[in-house]
Amino acid sequence: MKISDAAAASGCHLETIRYYERVGLLPMPGRTRSGYRQYTAADVERLRFVTRGRDLGFSLEQIRSLLQLAEDPALSCAQVDRLAREHLDDIQTRIRDLQRMASELERTIGSCRVGQRGQCTILETLRQSTGHSSP
């Protein structure tokens, strides 16, 4: 099938498929005589796997690891479980961080008097140091 068919069947955008090929998540497909990429059902299944992994927030490197684990039936499921648990811990940490940020922003917005820019508590809060730096 052509790339447009693979994209439709997998739910993955054309440019994303090309990107996954460049970074090695999807093997380079064969080509037709006229130069069109030619995808197989296995390619579409792999694209669905990668797309679903991205939907769950796994990084490309994590997906690469999961693909390697999926392709080797001799490996233990414990390795997949460990990777999934680590990812879940990361997600839960991000959720806590986002909740903290939302609370701080709500507090800042709540203290806003909607006066002149010079007295804007939101801008003043952004000018203040929090005591830690971010990248």
PyMOL commands that set and color helices and strands:
alter all, ss='L'
color gray80, all
select helices_A, chain A and resi 3-10+14-22+41-55+60-71+77-110+117-119+121-127
alter helices_A, ss='H'
color red, helices_A
select strands_A, chain A and resi 30-31+37-38
alter strands_A, ss='S'
color yellow, strands_A
deselect
rebuild
show_as cartoon
